[in-house]
C-alpha cells in the first residue's frame, strides 16, 4: 500500500520522537518481582549453613563453606532475574538457562565436602529451576536424577537421619513444578493459536471487504461504460457525463480499498441506498429504493449497508431483472427482483461473506424465490 511522502515523513519523525521521549511500559509487578518470590525458598538453605557453622572446623573452612552456599543462592536468584529480563525482551534463553543450571550443579557438588549430606537440600532448588526454565524433556531428566540422588542419600548415606524428608520434597517439587510447566506451555500454545485465528479472521475480513468494494464498484463502472459506449454517437453530452461518473467511481473505489486495507472503512446505509439507485437505473432496471435509512436501527445500519451492496451487485450482474424493490425496517432489509431467480447453484464468495457478517451480528439471512416462484428475494432480519 502506498504512503504519501508527507505521511511517510510524519511517521518517521513521529517514530523518532516517540522513541526518544516515550518510556518503557510499566511492567506487571508480579513479572517484575517474581524472582524475589522464587527466591524465598532459599531460606531452606539454612540447613547446610547450620551444618557448616556447627562443624567445628577451622575458620577458613567455615568461611569457604558459607561462601559456597551463598554462591549457590546468588546464582539461583540471579538466574531467575536474568531469565525474566530475557523473556521480557523476547530474547532466546535456553542456552543461558543451561549455563546457570550447570553452575548450580557445580557449586552443589563442590559444596558436598563442606555440608555433607545436607547437600541434598540443593536438590529441590535444582529440580525447580530445571523444570521451570529448561526444555521440558531436560527438566524431567534432571528431576529423575535428583530423585535418584535423594533416595541414595536417604537410604544409603544417612538412612536414619531424616533425609527421607528431602527425597519427599524433591518428588513434591518436581511434580508441582512439572504441572505448572505443563499448564504454562498449554497456555502459551493457546495464546499462539488465538493469535493465529485472529490473523486468519483479519485476512478474511480484508478479503471480504475488498470483494464487496471491488465487486460493486466494478459492476457499476462496467454498466456505465457500456452505456457511454452506446451513447457516444447519439448523445455525446450524456456519454461525457457517464465517463465523468466512471472517473469519480474509480477514485472512490480506490479510496475505499485503501481504507478497507487499513481497517478504517465502515459502509453507510444512506450512501449505499443512493449508490443502489444509481447502479440499478444505469443497468436499465426500474428501481424502488427508499429515500433514506432513518427508520433502520442505527446499530444495524452498517451490516445492512454491506448486505445491500452485495445484493444490488448480484441483481445488476446476474439476475436479468427489469424491476427491483428494496424494503427497509428497524431490523429488516428485503431486496426483491423479477429476474431469472435462484438456479440452485452454490452461493458465491460475496453472498457467503455477507452471511457471515449477518450471523456474527446475531441475525439471519435467507435467499429464495419470489412470489409465484418468479424472481429472487433476499431478506435479512437482525
Phi, psi and omega per residue, in radians:
X1 nan 2.331 -3.077
X2 -1.346 2.580 3.061
X3 -2.189 2.251 3.136
X4 -1.048 2.686 -3.090
X5 -1.030 -0.755 -3.130
X6 -1.140 -0.663 3.127
X7 -1.148 -0.747 -3.136
X8 -1.105 -0.727 3.129
X9 -1.120 -0.691 3.122
X10 -1.134 -0.706 3.115
X11 -1.086 -0.758 -3.116
X12 -1.121 -0.847 -3.114
X13 -1.146 -0.703 3.107
X14 -1.104 -0.690 3.133
X15 -1.135 -0.703 3.127
X16 -1.135 -0.760 -3.115
X17 -1.147 -0.760 3.136
X18 -1.143 -0.601 3.111
X19 -1.144 -0.562 -3.126
X20 -1.414 -0.633 -2.980
X21 -1.663 -0.559 -3.022
X22 -1.253 2.579 3.074
X23 -1.731 2.782 3.089
X24 -1.114 2.455 -3.138
X25 -1.055 2.498 -3.116
X26 -1.170 2.237 -3.055
X27 -1.431 2.708 3.040
X28 -1.047 2.279 -3.121
X29 -1.007 -0.584 3.131
X30 -1.148 -0.670 3.096
X31 -1.280 -0.571 -3.080
X32 -1.279 -0.699 -3.061
X33 -1.974 0.318 -3.136
X34 -1.073 -0.569 -3.130
X35 -1.124 -0.486 3.100
X36 -1.180 -0.790 3.134
X37 -1.114 -0.705 3.115
X38 -1.146 -0.383 -3.103
X39 -1.580 -0.133 -3.121
X40 -1.029 -0.615 -3.088
X41 -1.159 -0.176 3.113
X42 -1.141 -0.197 3.064
X43 -1.043 -0.459 3.129
X44 -1.210 -0.214 3.054
X45 -1.265 -0.004 3.039
X46 -1.093 -0.443 3.123
X47 -1.153 -0.888 3.068
X48 -1.127 -0.556 3.084
X49 -1.098 -0.780 3.127
X50 -1.102 -0.645 3.122
X51 -1.117 -0.738 3.141
X52 -1.145 -0.759 -3.103
X53 -1.157 -0.527 -3.106
X54 -1.670 0.172 -3.076
X55 -1.280 -0.411 -3.110
X56 1.275 0.280 3.140
X57 -1.482 3.139 3.135
X58 -1.111 2.761 -3.074
X59 -1.061 -0.655 -3.123
X60 -1.197 -0.557 3.087
X61 -1.155 -0.808 3.108
X62 -1.078 -0.752 -3.122
X63 -1.110 -0.716 3.141
X64 -1.168 -0.708 3.096
X65 -1.093 -0.767 3.111
X66 -1.125 -0.630 3.131
X67 -1.126 -0.668 3.130
X68 -1.171 -0.755 3.104
X69 -1.096 -0.747 3.119
X70 -1.116 -0.674 3.107
X71 -1.090 -0.738 3.096
X72 -1.036 -0.818 -3.135
X73 -1.090 -0.713 -3.126
X74 -1.153 -0.741 3.122
X75 -1.110 -0.740 -3.116
X76 -1.071 -0.894 -3.125
X77 -1.177 -0.760 -3.126
X78 -1.143 -0.578 3.133
X79 -1.114 -0.828 3.140
X80 -1.106 -0.707 3.127
X81 -1.090 -0.810 -3.113
X82 -1.126 -0.763 -3.119
X83 -1.171 -0.609 3.055
X84 -1.115 -0.664 3.086
X85 -1.099 -0.749 3.135
X86 -1.124 -0.688 3.113
X87 -1.118 -0.715 3.125
X88 -1.092 -0.585 -3.124
X89 -1.635 0.101 3.102
X90 0.987 0.740 3.104
X91 -1.835 2.608 3.138
X92 -1.100 2.469 -3.040
X93 -2.306 -0.019 -3.046
X94 -1.082 -0.828 -3.130
X95 -1.156 -0.690 3.110
X96 -1.089 -0.764 3.113
X97 -1.076 -0.711 3.092
X98 -1.078 -0.677 3.094
X99 -1.119 -0.741 3.111
X100 -1.142 -0.703 3.126
X101 -1.081 -0.751 3.107
X102 -1.084 -0.687 3.120
X103 -1.133 -0.733 3.118
X104 -1.080 -0.788 -3.135
X105 -1.115 -0.722 -3.122
X106 -1.090 -0.829 -3.141
X107 -1.107 -0.693 3.140
X108 -1.093 -0.761 -3.134
X109 -1.149 -0.755 3.138
X110 -1.123 -0.495 -3.094
X111 -1.341 -0.286 -3.025
X112 -0.966 -0.771 3.118
X113 -1.070 -0.380 -3.086
X114 -1.631 -0.593 -3.040
X115 -1.882 -0.155 3.115
X116 1.102 -2.455 -3.110
X117 -1.205 -0.253 3.045
X118 -1.140 -0.211 3.069
X119 -1.090 -0.311 3.059
X120 -1.085 -0.348 3.108
X121 -1.085 -0.414 3.125
X122 -1.224 -0.438 -2.981
X123 -1.057 -0.748 3.091
X124 -1.039 -0.646 -3.141
X125 -1.178 -0.766 3.130
X126 -1.114 -0.718 3.116
X127 -1.089 -0.851 -3.124
X128 -1.071 -0.754 -3.126
X129 -1.078 -0.825 -3.103
X130 -1.128 -0.719 -3.103
X131 -1.204 -0.523 -3.047
X132 -1.532 -0.557 -2.989
X133 -2.081 -0.286 3.135
X134 -1.578 2.833 2.973
X135 -0.923 2.532 -2.956
X136 -1.013 -0.675 -3.119
X137 -1.132 -0.644 3.080
X138 -1.204 -0.678 3.099
X139 -1.073 -0.734 3.115
X140 -1.130 -0.698 3.122
X141 -1.097 -0.784 3.113
X142 -1.101 -0.698 3.107
X143 -1.041 -0.780 3.141
X144 -1.091 -0.769 3.130
X145 -1.119 -0.716 -3.136
X146 -1.113 -0.726 3.099
X147 -1.096 -0.740 3.128
X148 -1.081 -0.759 3.137
X149 -1.143 -0.753 -3.139
X150 -1.093 -0.720 3.099
X151 -1.146 -0.672 3.118
X152 -1.103 -0.754 3.137
X153 -1.127 -0.788 -3.056
X154 -1.270 -0.509 -3.085
X155 -1.705 -0.553 -3.029
X156 -1.888 -0.778 -3.029
X157 -1.544 -0.679 -3.110
X158 -2.444 1.164 -3.016
X159 -1.130 -0.559 -3.089
X160 -1.930 0.413 -2.992
X161 -1.887 0.248 -3.132
X162 1.306 0.183 -3.123
X163 -1.262 -0.201 3.073
X164 -1.098 -0.431 3.102
X165 -1.097 -0.663 3.121
X166 -1.124 -0.717 3.111
X167 -1.059 -0.746 3.114
X168 -1.113 -0.681 3.129
X169 -1.141 -0.702 3.121
X170 -1.053 -0.786 3.131
X171 -1.083 -0.796 -3.122
X172 -1.102 -0.763 3.136
X173 -1.110 -0.747 -3.139
X174 -1.100 -0.777 3.137
X175 -1.145 -0.770 -3.110
X176 -1.132 -0.878 -3.127
X177 -1.179 -0.569 3.068
X178 -1.113 -0.719 3.093
X179 -1.127 -0.736 3.102
X180 -1.093 -0.743 -3.139
X181 -1.106 -0.734 3.128
X182 -1.088 -0.748 3.125
X183 -1.168 -0.654 3.116
X184 -1.128 -0.774 3.119
X185 -1.112 -0.691 3.114
X186 -1.121 -0.714 3.092
X187 -1.108 -0.673 3.100
X188 -1.129 -0.713 3.102
X189 -1.135 -0.663 3.120
X190 -1.122 -0.766 3.122
X191 -1.108 -0.708 3.108
X192 -1.090 -0.745 3.119
X193 -1.148 -0.662 3.111
X194 -1.101 -0.706 3.107
X195 -1.139 -0.679 3.118
X196 -1.122 -0.759 3.136
X197 -1.136 -0.663 3.091
X198 -1.127 -0.661 3.110
X199 -1.149 -0.743 3.107
X200 -1.099 -0.755 3.126
X201 -1.075 -0.688 3.128
X202 -1.174 -0.688 3.086
X203 -1.089 -0.744 3.123
X204 -1.115 -0.665 3.111
X205 -1.083 -0.822 -3.128
X206 -1.103 -0.761 3.132
X207 -1.084 -0.734 -3.136
X208 -1.139 -0.763 -3.123
X209 -1.162 -0.739 3.130
X210 -1.096 -0.729 3.109
X211 -1.059 -0.791 -3.114
X212 -1.114 -0.753 -3.114
X213 -1.157 -0.917 -3.080
X214 -1.193 -0.710 -3.118
X215 -1.027 -0.818 -3.135
X216 -1.210 -0.852 -3.049
X217 -1.106 -0.785 -3.120
X218 -1.196 -0.551 3.073
X219 -1.115 -0.807 3.136
X220 -1.136 -0.718 3.123
X221 -1.073 -0.743 3.135
X222 -1.094 -0.781 3.138
X223 -1.072 -0.787 -3.121
X224 -1.209 -0.603 3.102
X225 -1.137 -0.727 3.090
X226 -1.115 -0.694 3.114
X227 -1.141 -0.754 3.121
X228 -1.089 -0.635 3.126
X229 -1.119 -0.672 3.126
X230 -1.272 -0.490 -3.047
X231 -1.627 -0.177 -2.973
X232 -1.069 -0.498 3.141
X233 -1.655 -0.610 -3.031
X234 -1.641 -0.440 -3.134
X235 -2.573 1.341 -3.057
X236 -1.027 -0.617 -3.106
X237 -1.122 -0.795 3.127
X238 -1.191 -0.624 3.082
X239 -1.083 -0.715 3.102
X240 -1.100 -0.671 3.110
X241 -1.140 -0.707 3.111
X242 -1.119 -0.680 3.108
X243 -1.141 -0.651 3.073
X244 -1.126 -0.684 3.078
X245 -1.101 -0.672 3.120
X246 -1.074 -0.756 3.100
X247 -1.065 -0.764 -3.135
X248 -1.126 -0.734 3.131
X249 -1.126 -0.667 3.127
X250 -1.118 -0.769 3.103
X251 -1.105 -0.723 3.133
X252 -1.106 -0.737 3.134
X253 -1.103 -0.704 3.120
X254 -1.113 -0.736 3.115
X255 -1.129 -0.695 -3.140
X256 -1.165 -0.644 3.112
X257 -1.111 -0.764 3.113
X258 -1.067 -0.756 3.138
X259 -1.183 -0.648 -3.139
X260 -1.128 -0.795 3.127
X261 -1.075 -0.603 3.110
X262 -1.419 -0.021 3.106
X263 1.269 0.379 -3.029
X264 -1.798 -0.214 -2.960
X265 -1.466 2.369 2.994
X266 -2.306 2.100 -3.087
X267 -1.127 2.497 3.121
X268 -1.950 2.250 -3.025
X269 -1.128 -0.713 -3.128
X270 -1.098 -0.688 3.099
X271 -1.152 -0.701 -3.125
X272 -1.196 -0.561 3.071
X273 -1.115 -0.798 3.105
X274 -1.126 -0.697 3.118
X275 -1.147 -0.661 3.111
X276 -1.118 -0.726 3.119
X277 -1.082 -0.732 3.127
X278 -1.145 -0.778 -3.095
X279 -1.157 -0.779 -3.115
X280 -1.154 -0.777 3.139
X281 -1.116 -0.728 3.128
X282 -1.112 -0.482 3.118
X283 -1.530 0.071 3.128
X284 1.378 0.392 -3.139
X285 -1.832 2.214 3.133
X286 -1.218 2.129 -2.947
X287 -1.940 2.322 2.974
X288 -1.960 1.678 -2.998
X289 -2.120 2.276 3.086
X290 -1.000 2.631 -3.120
X291 -1.252 -0.704 -3.103
X292 -2.477 3.127 -3.089
X293 -2.074 0.453 -3.055
X294 -1.133 -0.532 -3.081
X295 -1.344 -0.203 -3.110
X296 -1.443 2.379 3.069
X297 -0.969 2.196 -3.114
X298 -0.957 -0.493 3.139
X299 -1.166 -0.389 -3.047
X300 -1.823 -0.061 -2.983
X301 -1.160 -0.673 -3.104
X302 -1.143 -0.803 3.138
X303 -1.096 -0.799 -3.123
X304 -1.155 -0.530 3.089
X305 -1.112 -0.756 3.104
X306 -1.119 -0.731 -3.136
X307 -1.130 -0.755 3.141
X308 -1.059 -0.743 3.128
X309 -1.023 -0.842 -3.118
X310 -1.174 -0.706 -3.116
X311 -1.118 -0.783 3.136
X312 -1.159 -0.673 3.084
X313 -1.027 -0.751 3.129
X314 -1.174 -0.662 3.108
X315 -1.095 -0.813 -3.120
X316 -1.155 -0.692 -2.993
X317 -1.491 -0.666 -2.911
X318 -2.097 -0.348 -2.893
X319 -1.399 -0.580 -3.009
X320 1.178 0.457 -3.061
X321 -1.403 2.806 3.028
X322 -1.895 -0.373 3.088
X323 -2.381 2.665 3.093
X324 -2.614 2.320 -3.138
X325 -2.175 2.436 -3.139
X326 -2.068 2.208 3.094
X327 -2.014 2.484 3.119
X328 -2.225 2.602 3.031
X329 -2.480 3.128 3.138
X330 -0.947 -0.656 3.120
X331 -2.366 0.574 -3.013
X332 -2.396 2.486 2.928
X333 -2.383 2.292 3.101
X334 -2.355 2.202 3.108
X335 -2.080 2.081 -3.076
X336 -2.135 2.394 3.061
X337 -2.382 2.894 -3.134
X338 -1.896 0.560 -3.092
X339 -1.408 -2.686 -3.013
X340 -1.313 -0.210 3.037
X341 1.501 -3.089 -3.116
X342 -1.386 2.205 -3.083
X343 -1.773 0.133 3.108
X344 1.479 -0.031 3.121
X345 -1.279 2.676 -3.122
X346 -1.127 2.616 -3.125
X347 -1.157 2.601 3.120
X348 -1.427 -3.105 -3.113
X349 -1.086 -0.657 -3.109
X350 -1.103 -0.809 -3.123
X351 -1.183 -0.665 3.072
X352 -1.092 -0.688 -3.137
X353 -1.105 -0.809 -3.130
X354 -1.228 -0.528 3.072
X355 -1.111 -0.711 3.092
X356 -1.094 -0.718 3.115
X357 -1.060 -0.809 -3.089
X358 -1.136 -0.814 -3.101
X359 -1.152 -0.622 3.104
X360 -1.180 -0.343 3.090
X361 -1.651 0.108 3.105
X362 1.457 0.296 -3.120
X363 -1.844 -2.984 -3.122
X364 -2.398 2.344 3.099
X365 -2.065 2.316 3.106
X366 -2.316 2.528 3.107
X367 -2.298 2.219 -3.126
X368 -2.774 -3.112 3.135
X369 -1.239 2.724 3.112
X370 -1.455 -2.816 -3.122
X371 -1.098 2.423 -3.132
X372 1.021 0.405 3.080
X373 1.360 0.139 -3.122
X374 -1.798 2.495 3.075
X375 1.296 -2.887 -3.081
X376 -2.401 2.495 3.065
X377 -2.172 2.120 3.006
X378 -1.893 2.216 -3.081
X379 -2.310 2.377 3.077
X380 -2.164 2.250 3.062
X381 -2.149 2.190 -3.118
X382 -1.951 nan nan
